[in-house]
């Protein structure tokens, strides 16, 4: 009986050993990654939970961008269309400079950046390269790959569709724009980022933007806003859900 039990246990032990061997390096790498858990909002930005700006420094709107002649023409054209467009989210790059709460989900192979509007960026950190030019097509969030330089996440993004259909104030960069972000958590309640954008079509020089995110107090989950039943409010600096009037 005991012999049979010993034989039965041996495959399980071997399987466990093989599994540990396979995931060992990945587990070690996971333990070395920084902890950016919690929820984060753009520093100094004020908005209703619906996402429409009420104040603050929305740097990625492009007021200080080094636009060339084509870029300035696009800015003027975008402004004339704003009244006819509806915000259904933020899209990239504006989601990185918004008052909508964000979450960073860090894993060894990728980092997910998610906001309350279900904007999702997949930043692959598994060593892959950006897609070849012939394999790209512009999307609202583009293609992103990243790498860790110590505790700094460096992200390269291409193939962003702008002005995107998600938010009327997205900077009117071209689909040839290339974005490089360097994000680092500098304290328990603050993440700093430097974003550099190069676009031969609309910019006369690299556009460098300093951004920061602070830990959102009073949030233990993100609730997607419906627009048709907006019960999300800000009271005393905290996001809350108002009672159902019915």
C-alpha positions in Angstrom: 0.0 0.0 0.0 2.7 2.4 1.0 4.7 1.5 -2.2 1.7 2.3 -4.3 1.3 5.6 -2.5 5.0 6.3 -3.1 4.6 5.6 -6.8 1.6 7.8 -7.0 3.3 10.7 -5.3 6.5 10.6 -7.4 5.0 12.1 -10.7 3.4 14.9 -8.7 6.8 15.7 -7.0 8.5 15.6 -10.4 5.9 17.9 -11.9 6.2 20.3 -9.1 10.0 20.4 -9.5 9.7 20.9 -13.2 7.2 23.8 -12.7 9.4 25.4 -10.1 12.3 25.1 -12.6 10.3 26.7 -15.4 8.9 29.7 -13.4 11.8 30.2 -11.1 13.6 33.0 -13.2 10.2 34.7 -13.9 9.3 34.6 -10.2 12.6 36.1 -9.3 12.1 38.8 -11.9 8.6 39.6 -10.6 10.0 40.1 -7.1 12.5 42.7 -8.4 9.8 44.8 -10.1 8.5 48.0 -8.3 5.2 48.2 -6.6 2.9 50.8 -8.2 -0.3 49.4 -6.8 -3.3 51.6 -6.0 -5.0 54.3 -8.1 -3.4 57.4 -9.5 -4.5 60.8 -10.9 -2.8 63.5 -12.8 -1.1 65.9 -10.4 -2.9 69.3 -10.2 -5.8 68.3 -12.5 -9.4 69.0 -11.7 -12.4 67.4 -13.5 -15.7 65.8 -12.9 -15.6 62.0 -13.0 -17.1 62.3 -16.4 -13.7 63.5 -17.6 -14.4 67.0 -18.9 -11.7 69.4 -17.8 -12.7 72.0 -15.2 -9.2 73.4 -14.6 -5.6 72.4 -14.2 -2.6 72.0 -16.4 -3.5 69.8 -19.3 -0.1 69.9 -20.9 -0.8 67.4 -23.7 -3.5 69.6 -25.2 -0.5 71.2 -26.9 -0.6 74.9 -25.9 3.2 74.9 -25.6 4.1 72.3 -28.2 6.7 73.4 -30.8 4.2 73.1 -33.7 5.4 73.8 -37.2 3.2 75.3 -39.9 1.4 72.0 -40.6 0.9 71.4 -36.8 -0.6 74.9 -36.3 -3.0 74.3 -39.2 -4.1 71.0 -37.6 -4.6 72.7 -34.2 -7.0 75.3 -35.8 -8.9 72.6 -37.7 -9.3 70.5 -34.6 -10.7 73.4 -32.6 -13.4 73.9 -35.2 -14.6 70.3 -34.9 -14.7 70.1 -31.1 -18.4 71.1 -30.8 -19.5 68.1 -32.9 -17.5 65.5 -31.1 -18.3 63.5 -27.9 -15.8 62.2 -25.4 -16.0 58.4 -25.1 -12.7 58.1 -23.3 -9.3 59.7 -23.4 -7.1 57.6 -25.7 -3.3 58.0 -25.9 -1.5 60.2 -25.2 -4.1 62.3 -23.4 -5.0 59.5 -20.9 -1.5 60.0 -19.4 -2.4 63.7 -18.7 -6.0 63.4 -17.4 -8.0 63.6 -14.2 -9.4 60.1 -14.8 -8.1 57.7 -12.2 -5.5 55.2 -13.5 -4.0 51.9 -12.4 -0.7 50.3 -13.3 -0.7 46.5 -13.3 3.0 45.4 -13.5 3.9 41.9 -14.5 7.2 40.4 -15.7 6.0 40.3 -19.3 3.9 43.4 -19.6 2.6 46.4 -17.8 -1.1 47.3 -18.2 -2.1 51.0 -17.8 -5.9 51.2 -17.3 -8.1 54.2 -16.5 -11.7 54.5 -15.3 -13.0 54.7 -18.9 -11.6 51.3 -19.8 -8.8 52.9 -21.8 -6.1 50.1 -21.8 -2.5 50.3 -22.8 -0.5 47.1 -23.2 3.2 47.9 -22.6 5.1 44.7 -23.5 8.3 44.2 -21.4 9.2 40.7 -22.6 12.0 41.9 -24.9 10.1 42.2 -28.1 10.7 45.0 -30.6 8.1 47.4 -32.0 6.3 45.9 -35.0 7.9 46.4 -38.4 6.6 49.3 -40.4 4.7 47.0 -42.7 2.9 45.4 -39.8 1.6 48.5 -38.1 -1.7 50.3 -38.3 -2.7 53.3 -36.3 -5.0 52.8 -33.3 -6.3 54.9 -30.4 -3.5 53.6 -28.1 -0.8 52.7 -30.6 1.8 50.0 -30.2 3.9 50.1 -27.0 7.0 48.2 -25.9 8.9 48.9 -22.7 11.9 48.0 -20.7 13.0 48.4 -17.1 16.1 50.5 -16.4 16.3 49.9 -12.6 13.1 51.3 -11.2 12.3 53.4 -14.3 9.9 52.1 -16.9 10.9 53.3 -20.4 8.1 53.1 -23.0 8.3 53.6 -26.7 5.0 54.0 -28.6 4.3 54.4 -32.3 1.2 54.1 -34.6 -1.1 56.4 -32.7 -4.1 57.6 -34.5 -4.5 61.4 -34.0 -6.6 63.3 -33.6 -8.2 60.2 -32.2 -12.0 59.6 -32.1 -12.0 59.2 -28.4 -11.4 62.8 -27.1 -11.9 66.0 -29.0 -8.9 67.7 -27.5 -6.3 65.1 -28.4 -3.2 66.9 -29.8 -3.3 66.6 -33.7 0.0 64.9 -34.1 0.5 62.7 -37.2 0.6 58.9 -37.4 4.4 59.2 -37.8 4.8 60.5 -34.2 7.0 58.6 -31.9 6.6 58.8 -28.1 9.1 57.9 -25.4 8.1 57.9 -21.7 10.2 57.5 -18.7 8.2 56.8 -15.6 9.5 56.4 -12.0 7.9 56.2 -8.6 9.7 58.8 -6.5 7.8 58.4 -3.3 4.9 56.3 -1.9 2.4 58.8 -3.3 4.0 60.2 -6.4 5.0 58.9 -9.9 6.9 61.2 -12.2 7.1 60.9 -16.0 8.9 62.6 -18.8 7.3 62.2 -22.2 9.2 63.1 -25.4 7.4 63.3 -28.7 9.0 63.5 -32.1 6.9 64.1 -35.2 8.4 65.1 -38.5 5.0 66.1 -39.8 3.7 68.5 -37.2 6.6 69.4 -34.8 9.6 71.6 -35.5 11.5 70.1 -32.5 11.1 67.3 -29.9 8.2 68.1 -27.6 9.2 67.3 -24.0 6.4 67.2 -21.3 6.9 66.7 -17.6 4.0 64.8 -16.0 3.3 63.5 -12.5 0.7 61.3 -10.8 -0.4 61.3 -7.2 -2.1 58.6 -5.3 -5.9 58.9 -5.3 -7.3 58.9 -1.8 -10.6 57.2 -1.0 -10.6 54.8 -3.9 -10.6 51.0 -3.5 -11.8 50.1 -7.0 -12.5 51.7 -10.3 -16.1 51.9 -11.5 -16.7 52.5 -15.2 -18.7 55.7 -15.9 -21.9 55.1 -18.0 -22.6 58.6 -19.2 -26.3 57.8 -19.3 -26.5 57.2 -15.5 -23.7 59.3 -14.1 -23.9 58.9 -10.3 -20.2 59.5 -9.7 -19.4 62.7 -7.9 -16.5 64.4 -6.1 -17.3 65.4 -2.5 -14.6 66.9 -0.3 -11.9 65.9 -2.7 -13.0 62.2 -2.7 -14.7 60.3 -5.5 -18.1 58.9 -4.4 -21.3 57.4 -5.7 -24.5 59.4 -5.0 -27.7 57.6 -3.9 -30.1 56.5 -6.6 -32.8 59.2 -6.9 -35.4 56.5 -7.7 
